[in-house]
Amino acid sequence: MAVPAFSDIAKSANDLLNKDFYHLSAGTIEVKSNTPNNVAFKVTGKSSHDKATSGALEGKFTDKPNGLTVTQTWNTANALETKVEMADNLAKGLKAEGIFSFLPATNARGAKFNLHFKQSNFHGRAFFDLLKGPTANIDAIVGHEGFLAGASAGYDVQKAAITGYSAAVGYHAPTYSAAITATDNLSVFSASYYHKVNSQVEAGSKATWASKSGNTVGLEVAAKYRLDPVSFVKGKINDRGVAAVAYNVLLREGVTLGVGASFDTQKLDQATHKVGTSFTFES
């Protein structure tokens, strides 16, 4: 199996616990389209439970033979961002990114430069914020026969100080994975497990302990069941008794509906519950 990025060492469990739960927004709509000249457009819009709305327009041009990708984004906060990616040009497995942002309202500018280097048993990344600090964040993972070990560190050039560090170990197999991470200067510890039981059932859990906040351990468990080739249901619950359920179905080719809800099982008589819907249109 390919070695994941440091932030993705527990991706399977995190996706099962967090992805495709639609109660976080009251309503979400996403429209995707592709043109014959390798340009993809995506429009997203969200309505929060506080009745605030937000949206973004994204255009992406891809030149696969030359390893070039250019992505431009404009959102309802009037923030502009351009991302230029060059993959496998200087060396096989090396991708360079330049990310440039501009906020006209405050004349704020941003410039970032990132490097990703991936080989069969190694995955390293470096993120540089050129205008703030400047700062650098570097992480790397090495793998051998499914076993993974990695670390990350941040450095502020102006302050000449390390801003943070983390470490992680894990094991990935075709049908299951496990990971232990220590983040926030090795003060927050998480252990996660994911298991693809069969083609229809997935299960996972995650335990988190913040050593600076006491002895309480947070726990989440989740499961996914594929009803048929075009629909699935998900459910999860945490140690505080907050449960969430979701249903996803492909209504027709290019049209997907998602419905979700969350409930505080300890406060069923109070208005703490949330319901959300999502529509995705793709051509």
C-alpha positions as CSV (number, residue, x, y, z in Angstrom):
1,M,0.0,0.0,0.0
2,A,1.1,3.6,-0.7
3,V,2.5,5.5,2.3
4,P,0.0,8.3,3.3
5,A,0.7,11.8,4.2
6,F,1.3,12.5,7.9
7,S,-2.1,14.1,8.3
8,D,-3.7,11.1,6.6
9,I,-2.3,8.3,8.8
10,A,-5.7,7.9,10.4
11,K,-7.7,9.0,7.3
12,S,-9.9,5.9,7.0
13,A,-11.2,6.2,10.6
14,N,-11.5,10.0,10.4
15,D,-13.5,9.8,7.2
16,L,-15.8,7.3,8.6
17,L,-16.3,9.4,11.7
18,N,-16.6,12.8,10.0
19,K,-17.4,12.6,6.3
20,D,-20.9,12.4,4.8
21,F,-22.7,13.6,8.0
22,Y,-24.9,16.4,6.7
23,H,-26.3,17.9,10.0
24,L,-23.4,20.4,10.3
25,S,-25.1,22.7,7.8
26,A,-28.8,23.3,7.4
27,G,-28.4,23.1,3.6
28,T,-25.5,22.5,1.2
29,I,-25.5,22.5,-2.6
30,E,-22.6,21.6,-4.8
31,V,-22.5,21.8,-8.6
32,K,-19.6,20.3,-10.6
33,S,-19.0,20.4,-14.4
34,N,-16.2,19.5,-16.7
35,T,-15.4,21.0,-20.1
36,P,-13.7,19.3,-23.1
37,N,-10.5,21.4,-22.7
38,N,-9.6,20.1,-19.2
39,V,-11.3,22.8,-17.2
40,A,-13.4,21.8,-14.2
41,F,-15.8,24.2,-12.4
42,K,-17.3,23.8,-9.0
43,V,-19.8,26.0,-7.2
44,T,-20.6,25.4,-3.6
45,G,-23.1,27.1,-1.3
46,K,-23.9,26.5,2.4
47,S,-26.6,27.7,4.8
48,S,-25.7,27.4,8.5
49,H,-28.1,26.7,11.3
50,D,-27.6,30.4,12.3
51,K,-29.1,31.3,8.9
52,A,-25.8,32.6,7.6
53,T,-24.9,31.7,4.0
54,S,-21.6,31.3,2.2
55,G,-20.4,30.1,-1.2
56,A,-17.5,29.7,-3.5
57,L,-16.7,29.5,-7.2
58,E,-13.8,27.4,-8.3
59,G,-12.2,26.8,-11.7
60,K,-9.5,24.3,-12.2
61,F,-7.3,23.8,-15.4
62,T,-5.3,20.5,-15.7
63,D,-2.5,19.8,-18.1
64,K,-1.7,16.2,-17.3
65,P,1.1,15.7,-19.9
66,N,3.1,18.6,-18.3
67,G,2.0,17.9,-14.8
68,L,0.4,21.4,-14.4
69,T,-2.7,22.3,-12.5
70,V,-4.0,25.8,-11.9
71,T,-6.9,26.4,-9.5
72,Q,-8.6,29.7,-8.9
73,T,-11.2,30.3,-6.2
74,W,-13.5,33.3,-5.4
75,N,-15.8,33.1,-2.4
76,T,-18.6,35.2,-0.9
77,A,-16.1,36.8,1.6
78,N,-14.6,38.4,-1.6
79,A,-11.4,36.4,-1.0
80,L,-9.4,35.4,-4.1
81,E,-7.0,32.5,-4.2
82,T,-4.8,31.1,-7.0
83,K,-3.0,27.7,-6.7
84,V,-0.4,26.5,-9.1
85,E,0.8,22.9,-8.9
86,M,3.7,21.3,-10.8
87,A,4.0,17.5,-10.4
88,D,6.8,15.2,-11.5
89,N,8.6,17.9,-13.4
90,L,11.9,18.2,-11.4
91,A,11.8,14.7,-10.1
92,K,9.5,11.7,-10.1
93,G,7.2,11.9,-7.0
94,L,7.9,15.6,-6.4
95,K,5.1,18.1,-6.5
96,A,5.5,21.9,-5.9
97,E,2.7,24.2,-5.1
98,G,2.4,28.0,-5.0
99,I,-0.7,29.4,-3.3
100,F,-1.4,33.1,-3.6
101,S,-4.4,34.9,-1.9
102,F,-5.8,38.4,-1.9
103,L,-8.5,40.1,0.1
104,P,-9.5,43.4,-1.6
105,A,-11.4,44.7,1.4
106,T,-8.3,44.9,3.6
107,N,-5.6,44.7,0.9
108,A,-4.3,41.6,2.7
109,R,-2.1,39.3,0.7
110,G,-0.8,35.8,1.2
111,A,1.9,33.7,-0.4
112,K,2.7,30.1,0.4
113,F,5.0,27.5,-1.2
114,N,4.6,23.8,-0.5
115,L,6.6,20.7,-1.5
116,H,5.3,17.1,-1.6
117,F,7.7,14.2,-2.1
118,K,6.4,10.7,-2.4
119,Q,8.1,7.4,-2.9
120,S,7.2,3.8,-2.3
121,N,8.2,3.8,1.3
122,F,8.3,7.5,2.1
123,H,6.0,10.6,2.1
124,G,7.3,14.0,3.0
125,R,5.8,17.5,2.9
126,A,7.1,21.0,3.5
127,F,4.8,24.0,3.9
128,F,6.2,27.6,3.8
129,D,4.2,30.7,4.6
130,L,6.4,33.4,3.0
131,L,4.6,36.5,4.3
132,K,3.7,35.5,7.8
133,G,6.8,34.8,9.9
134,P,7.9,33.4,7.6
135,T,7.0,30.0,9.0
136,A,7.8,26.5,7.9
137,N,6.0,23.2,8.7
138,I,7.6,19.9,7.8
139,D,6.3,16.4,8.2
140,A,7.3,13.0,7.0
141,I,6.3,9.3,7.2
142,V,8.2,6.2,6.5
143,G,6.5,2.8,5.9
144,H,7.5,-0.8,5.6
145,E,5.1,-3.8,5.0
146,G,2.2,-1.8,6.4
147,F,3.9,-0.3,9.4
148,L,4.1,3.5,9.5
149,A,6.0,6.0,11.6
150,G,6.2,9.8,11.2
151,A,6.6,13.2,12.8
152,S,6.0,16.8,12.1
153,A,7.5,20.1,13.3
154,G,6.8,23.8,12.8
155,Y,9.4,26.6,12.9
156,D,9.0,30.4,13.0
157,V,12.0,32.1,11.2
158,Q,11.4,35.5,12.7
159,K,11.1,34.2,16.3
160,A,13.8,31.6,15.7
161,A,11.6,29.1,17.6
162,I,9.9,25.8,17.1
163,T,6.1,26.4,17.0
164,G,4.9,22.9,17.5
165,Y,5.7,19.2,17.0
166,S,3.7,15.9,16.6
167,A,4.4,12.2,16.1
168,A,2.4,9.2,14.9
169,V,2.6,5.5,14.3
170,G,0.2,3.2,12.5
171,Y,-0.5,0.0,10.6
172,H,-2.4,-0.2,7.3
173,A,-3.7,-3.5,5.9
174,P,-6.1,-3.9,2.9
175,T,-9.2,-4.3,5.2
176,Y,-8.2,-2.5,8.4
177,S,-6.0,0.1,9.8
178,A,-4.9,1.5,13.2
179,A,-3.1,4.6,14.2
180,I,-1.8,6.4,17.3
181,T,-1.1,10.1,17.1
182,A,0.4,12.6,19.6
183,T,-0.3,16.2,18.5
184,D,-0.1,19.7,20.1
185,N,3.5,19.3,21.3
186,L,2.8,15.7,22.3
187,S,0.0,16.7,24.7
188,V,-3.1,15.4,22.8
189,F,-3.1,11.6,22.2
190,S,-5.5,9.8,19.8
191,A,-5.9,6.2,19.0
192,S,-8.1,5.2,16.0
193,Y,-9.2,1.9,14.4
194,Y,-10.9,1.2,11.1
195,H,-12.3,-2.1,9.8
196,K,-13.9,-2.8,6.4
197,V,-15.9,-5.9,7.6
198,N,-17.1,-6.7,4.1
199,S,-18.3,-5.0,0.9
200,Q,-21.3,-3.6,2.8
201,V,-20.2,-2.8,6.3
202,E,-17.5,-0.5,7.7
203,A,-16.8,0.2,11.4
204,G,-14.4,2.5,13.2
205,S,-13.6,4.2,16.5
206,K,-11.4,6.9,17.9
207,A,-10.3,7.7,21.5
208,T,-8.8,11.1,22.4
209,W,-7.0,12.2,25.6
210,A,-5.8,15.8,26.1
211,S,-3.2,15.5,28.9
212,K,-3.5,19.2,29.8
213,S,-7.2,19.0,30.4
214,G,-7.4,16.2,32.9
215,N,-8.1,12.4,32.8
216,T,-11.2,12.4,30.6
217,V,-11.0,10.4,27.5
218,G,-13.3,11.2,24.5
219,L,-14.6,8.3,22.5
220,E,-16.4,8.1,19.2
221,V,-17.7,5.0,17.3
222,A,-19.2,4.9,13.9
223,A,-20.5,2.5,11.3
224,K,-21.5,2.6,7.6
225,Y,-23.8,0.2,5.8
226,R,-24.2,0.1,2.1
227,L,-27.8,-0.6,1.3
228,D,-27.3,-1.1,-2.4
229,P,-24.8,0.1,-5.1
230,V,-26.3,3.6,-5.0
231,S,-27.1,4.3,-1.4
232,F,-25.7,3.9,2.1
233,V,-26.5,4.9,5.7
234,K,-24.1,6.0,8.5
235,G,-24.3,6.4,12.2
236,K,-22.1,7.5,15.1
237,I,-22.2,8.3,18.7
238,N,-19.7,9.8,21.2
239,D,-19.1,9.5,24.9
240,R,-21.2,12.7,25.6
241,G,-24.3,10.9,24.1
242,V,-24.4,13.0,20.9
243,A,-25.5,10.8,18.1
244,A,-25.7,11.4,14.3
245,V,-27.2,9.6,11.4
246,A,-27.0,10.1,7.7
247,Y,-28.4,8.8,4.4
248,N,-26.8,9.2,1.0
249,V,-28.4,8.1,-2.3
250,L,-27.6,8.6,-6.0
251,L,-31.0,9.7,-7.3
252,R,-29.8,9.5,-10.9
253,E,-26.6,9.8,-12.7
254,G,-24.9,13.0,-11.6
255,V,-27.4,13.8,-8.8
256,T,-26.7,12.9,-5.2
257,L,-28.9,13.6,-2.1
258,G,-27.7,13.5,1.4
259,V,-29.8,13.8,4.6
260,G,-28.5,13.9,8.1
261,A,-29.5,14.6,11.7
262,S,-27.8,14.8,15.1
263,F,-29.4,14.2,18.5
264,D,-28.2,14.8,22.1
265,T,-29.5,11.7,23.7
266,Q,-29.2,13.2,27.1
267,K,-31.3,16.3,26.2
268,L,-34.0,14.8,24.0
269,D,-36.5,17.3,25.4
270,Q,-34.5,20.3,24.4
271,A,-34.0,22.0,21.1
272,T,-30.4,20.9,20.6
273,H,-31.0,18.7,17.6
274,K,-29.9,19.5,14.1
275,V,-31.1,18.4,10.6
276,G,-29.3,19.1,7.3
277,T,-29.6,18.3,3.6
278,S,-27.1,18.2,0.8
279,F,-27.5,18.2,-3.0
280,T,-24.6,17.4,-5.4
281,F,-25.0,17.9,-9.1
282,E,-22.2,16.6,-11.4
283,S,-21.8,16.5,-15.1
